[in-house]
Structures are given as C-alpha cells and as structure tokens.
Amino acid sequence: MNGRIGLTKQKAWQLALLLPLAVWVVWALVRWLPPAYDMHTFFRPALHSWMNREFVDANWPDLNYTPWELMFFLPFALPPEPVGRALFLIFALVVMVWAARQVQRRRLALALTLVSFPALAMFWQGNMEPFPILGAALSAWAIQARRPWALSIGLLLLTTKPQEAFLLVPVMLWAIRRWRRDEWVQVIIGPVIVLVLTAVLFDWGWLFKVLRAPGGYQNRWTWINISIWWRFTPYWVAWLCSLSLAGAGLWLATRLHFNRYVLALVTAFQCVASPYVATHHLALPMVLSWPWLLDRKPRLAFLVYITSLTPLLRLGGDQAINWLDFLFPITLMLALLLFFREQRWAEG
C-alpha cells in the first residue's frame, strides 16, 4: 500500500516538474516557430470553410479532404495559428515516437526515422500524416491485442488520408476475419456513425471528389507528385501500374498471418501503388516498414535509407527532380520482398 502511495507521489512530482518545462517548450515554439506552409495555406482555411458549411475551400477547390480528417484537426485549428502550429508539431513528434515504439526494436531506428527527410518534411510543412501514422500503428496493435474499439478508432484515423489506407484497411479487415460477430460490430460501429453524420452534414459530394482525385494529380499537382507512374506515363498506364501493384500487395498479404512483416510489406506496396505520393507521405513507410528491415538486415536497411536522402540533391533549388524521392519506397518494397519466402516457410 505504501509502495503504491509512494509511486503515485513520485509520478505527481515528476508531472509537477515537467509541466513548467512543457509550458516553456510551447511558449518557445509559439515565439520562434515559423508558420507551417501546408497547415497555413490549406488545412486551416479548409476547416474554416467546412465549419461555415461551405463544401470546398474557395482558394483551393480541387483539393480533397475527408470530413473526419478536418474533424481530427479541429483542436489545432481553433487556437491562434502560432499556438495551433506549436501544438500540432508536439503532437506529430509524440505520434512518431509512440508509433515507432510499437513496431521498432532498435533505438537507432527511432533516431534515424525522426531525422529522415520524410519526417522532417512532415514536421516543417505541418502535414496531416500524424493521423494515418497513429491510425496504422494503433490498428496494428489493436489486431495483435484483439481490441475491437481501439481498431475502430485506428481505422478512422488511418482513413483520414485515403491514399495511405487503401491497402492497409482491407488487409487489416482480412486479419480479423475470424473475430466474433460482436467484435466486428464494435470495429465497424465507429466508422458507420461517422459516415452517417458525414452524409447528414455534407451529403456524399466529398466522396465523389476523392474518387475523381487521381485525374487532378496528373494535371495541377503533377510537380508535387513523385510517383513515376502518375507523373511520366499516360493515365491508363498509371492506373494499370497502380492496380497491378495493389493487387500484388493484397495477394501477398493474404498468404501470411498478420504481423510486423505484413504491416511493413503492405505499407511499402501501398506507397508505390498510390496515385499520389509526396515526400512527406514517405513518413508512413519510414516509420512502419523500414525498421523491420533494419532488425533483419542492417546493411541492406542502410542502403535503402540512403535512397531517402535524395532531397539533398535539391538543395540547389531544382525541385523538378523531386521524383527521385520515389526511389525510397521502391527499393524498400523490393528489399522487403526478399524475405517473403522466408516468412512463408516460418509459418509452415
């Protein structure tokens, strides 16, 4: 009993000491941190447009957001922008560390993940990647621990960015195909409620916008999209490449029991198959896929990591070669494929 009380008091003192430090960190970030471009230009205006019942952001009518993506972003958009920017950066750092601890076994993996160019791009630009990263890691943990409610929340977070969920979600649902009916109800009830509220508040127009999005990625946003299929090939060829890679990823995933390797492999396939890939999107395979490779073959993992350093080639200002960043998910996917047969044998 006394031990428990002492432990509680110790934690209370630790929190009391950390609170002033946390306040000072937030104050310093608010004072010195510059605005995050994507957060300032896209997400805050879009959220305020939706709050005013306007279907799209008038400044960027061809951008696509799921309603719950903006709902999760609400706590960071309501405060003054410098405060919201600081809180969102802290949130992104906490998410990256927590997600990394769920899938990584080496401290070196965490350090290299946090200082990788995809992670730095996400931190600097204020992108929404922390939500799908948290959703993917939480969903993977929920499947292993058999926690339906946690999986329901994880899937909602993951689907905030459809291009980062279209393979992971079906693979995760396949992994729980033998769960009881009441567990399935708990998993799907959250997304169903959100979809119903979305239909009531915004009708289904946002869904058709998302489905039409790939065409826009070959037009206005071509210079941002680093996917070599969608940037340099005809529309039908790009679709053929994406669908073929997606099908292959799903087929491979269903041949194995869900584990860290399947999570890593599907995340890499999903990135390579996506119709829209920007440098900050690579944070998801960096935190969920690359560490598995580091655990198994460190030398191979470091060779793959080198391909994530291609942004260094753009320090001179030539952004036209940003498609070289696509080397990282391709080499990561190919490296992970080398272990597929071994994983099959291990399962018997």
Solvent accessible surface area in square Angstrom, and as a share of the most:
residue,aa,sasa,rsa
1,M,177,0.79
2,N,127,0.65
3,G,59,0.57
4,R,186,0.68
5,I,78,0.40
6,G,36,0.34
7,L,97,0.48
8,T,89,0.52
9,K,124,0.53
10,Q,99,0.44
11,K,112,0.48
12,A,56,0.44
13,W,176,0.62
14,Q,88,0.39
15,L,121,0.60
16,A,54,0.42
17,L,129,0.64
18,L,98,0.49
19,L,117,0.58
20,P,83,0.53
21,L,97,0.48
22,A,50,0.38
23,V,91,0.52
24,W,149,0.52
25,V,52,0.30
26,V,37,0.21
27,W,134,0.47
28,A,18,0.14
29,L,39,0.19
30,V,46,0.26
31,R,145,0.53
32,W,183,0.64
33,L,40,0.20
34,P,52,0.33
35,P,93,0.58
36,A,1,0.01
37,Y,132,0.50
38,D,18,0.09
39,M,2,0.01
40,H,96,0.43
41,T,26,0.15
42,F,23,0.10
43,F,18,0.08
44,R,34,0.13
45,P,37,0.24
46,A,0,0.00
47,L,8,0.04
48,H,72,0.32
49,S,12,0.08
50,W,18,0.06
51,M,97,0.43
52,N,101,0.52
53,R,159,0.58
54,E,82,0.37
55,F,75,0.31
56,V,43,0.25
57,D,8,0.04
58,A,85,0.66
59,N,107,0.55
60,W,55,0.19
61,P,69,0.44
62,D,54,0.28
63,L,35,0.17
64,N,41,0.21
65,Y,22,0.08
66,T,2,0.01
67,P,2,0.01
68,W,20,0.07
69,E,5,0.02
70,L,2,0.01
71,M,102,0.46
72,F,60,0.25
73,F,0,0.00
74,L,61,0.30
75,P,81,0.51
76,F,24,0.10
77,A,1,0.01
78,L,108,0.54
79,P,32,0.20
80,P,93,0.59
81,E,39,0.17
82,P,67,0.42
83,V,46,0.27
84,G,0,0.00
85,R,6,0.02
86,A,0,0.00
87,L,65,0.32
88,F,4,0.02
89,L,22,0.11
90,I,52,0.26
91,F,49,0.20
92,A,3,0.03
93,L,69,0.35
94,V,90,0.52
95,V,5,0.03
96,M,0,0.00
97,V,51,0.29
98,W,82,0.29
99,A,0,0.00
100,A,1,0.01
101,R,176,0.64
102,Q,64,0.28
103,V,10,0.06
104,Q,20,0.09
105,R,185,0.68
106,R,101,0.37
107,R,221,0.81
108,L,84,0.42
109,A,1,0.01
110,L,42,0.21
111,A,52,0.40
112,L,36,0.18
113,T,1,0.00
114,L,40,0.20
115,V,90,0.52
116,S,1,0.00
117,F,51,0.21
118,P,1,0.01
119,A,0,0.00
120,L,81,0.40
121,A,18,0.14
122,M,2,0.01
123,F,21,0.09
124,W,157,0.55
125,Q,58,0.26
126,G,1,0.01
127,N,2,0.01
128,M,0,0.00
129,E,0,0.00
130,P,0,0.00
131,F,5,0.02
132,P,0,0.00
133,I,0,0.00
134,L,38,0.19
135,G,0,0.00
136,A,0,0.00
137,A,0,0.00
138,L,30,0.15
139,S,0,0.00
140,A,10,0.08
141,W,93,0.33
142,A,0,0.00
143,I,19,0.09
144,Q,112,0.50
145,A,40,0.31
146,R,108,0.39
147,R,126,0.46
148,P,17,0.11
149,W,141,0.50
150,A,20,0.15
151,L,0,0.00
152,S,3,0.02
153,I,93,0.47
154,G,0,0.00
155,L,11,0.06
156,L,23,0.11
157,L,12,0.06
158,L,0,0.00
159,T,35,0.20
160,T,0,0.00
161,K,22,0.09
162,P,49,0.31
163,Q,29,0.13
164,E,9,0.04
165,A,3,0.02
166,F,72,0.30
167,L,3,0.01
168,L,0,0.00
169,V,29,0.17
170,P,50,0.32
171,V,5,0.03
172,M,0,0.00
173,L,53,0.27
174,W,107,0.38
175,A,29,0.22
176,I,0,0.00
177,R,95,0.35
178,R,186,0.68
179,W,26,0.09
180,R,139,0.51
181,R,208,0.76
182,D,68,0.35
183,E,9,0.04
184,W,69,0.24
185,V,78,0.45
186,Q,44,0.20
187,V,1,0.00
188,I,78,0.39
189,I,63,0.32
190,G,15,0.15
191,P,32,0.20
192,V,73,0.42
193,I,91,0.46
194,V,21,0.12
195,L,66,0.33
196,V,84,0.48
197,L,92,0.46
198,T,3,0.02
199,A,30,0.24
200,V,110,0.63
201,L,81,0.40
202,F,34,0.14
203,D,84,0.44
204,W,107,0.38
205,G,23,0.22
206,W,12,0.04
207,L,63,0.31
208,F,110,0.46
209,K,30,0.13
210,V,29,0.17
211,L,117,0.58
212,R,164,0.60
213,A,10,0.07
214,P,11,0.07
215,G,21,0.20
216,G,29,0.28
217,Y,29,0.11
218,Q,43,0.19
219,N,112,0.57
220,R,115,0.42
221,W,21,0.08
222,T,37,0.22
223,W,154,0.54
224,I,40,0.20
225,N,0,0.00
226,I,1,0.00
227,S,0,0.00
228,I,45,0.23
229,W,53,0.19
230,W,2,0.01
231,R,41,0.15
232,F,116,0.48
233,T,42,0.24
234,P,79,0.50
235,Y,100,0.38
236,W,173,0.61
237,V,34,0.20
238,A,0,0.00
239,W,83,0.29
240,L,104,0.51
241,C,34,0.20
242,S,6,0.04
243,L,113,0.56
244,S,64,0.41
245,L,34,0.17
246,A,14,0.11
247,G,38,0.36
248,A,42,0.33
249,G,0,0.00
250,L,58,0.29
251,W,146,0.51
252,L,21,0.10
253,A,3,0.02
254,T,38,0.22
255,R,82,0.30
256,L,13,0.06
257,H,126,0.56
258,F,31,0.13
259,N,46,0.23
260,R,52,0.19
261,Y,2,0.01
262,V,1,0.01
263,L,3,0.02
264,A,0,0.00
265,L,1,0.00
266,V,0,0.00
267,T,1,0.01
268,A,0,0.00
269,F,7,0.03
270,Q,3,0.01
271,C,11,0.07
272,V,1,0.00
273,A,1,0.01
274,S,3,0.02
275,P,22,0.14
276,Y,32,0.12
277,V,1,0.01
278,A,3,0.02
279,T,23,0.13
280,H,21,0.09
281,H,8,0.04
282,L,3,0.01
283,A,0,0.00
284,L,3,0.02
285,P,1,0.01
286,M,0,0.00
287,V,0,0.00
288,L,4,0.02
289,S,0,0.00
290,W,0,0.00
291,P,1,0.01
292,W,14,0.05
293,L,0,0.00
294,L,1,0.01
295,D,28,0.15
296,R,96,0.35
297,K,106,0.45
298,P,49,0.31
299,R,215,0.78
300,L,49,0.24
301,A,0,0.00
302,F,79,0.33
303,L,114,0.57
304,V,5,0.03
305,Y,21,0.08
306,I,101,0.51
307,T,27,0.16
308,S,4,0.03
309,L,59,0.29
310,T,15,0.09
311,P,16,0.10
312,L,86,0.43
313,L,109,0.54
314,R,31,0.11
315,L,140,0.69
316,G,83,0.80
317,G,52,0.50
318,D,76,0.39
319,Q,90,0.40
320,A,65,0.50
321,I,48,0.24
322,N,13,0.07
323,W,85,0.30
324,L,38,0.19
325,D,2,0.01
326,F,2,0.01
327,L,74,0.37
328,F,0,0.00
329,P,0,0.00
330,I,33,0.17
331,T,40,0.23
332,L,0,0.00
333,M,14,0.06
334,L,95,0.47
335,A,5,0.04
336,L,0,0.00
337,L,55,0.27
338,L,129,0.64
339,F,12,0.05
340,F,29,0.12
341,R,164,0.60
342,E,70,0.31
343,Q,21,0.09
344,R,108,0.39
345,W,183,0.64
346,A,84,0.65
347,E,66,0.30
348,G,104,1.00
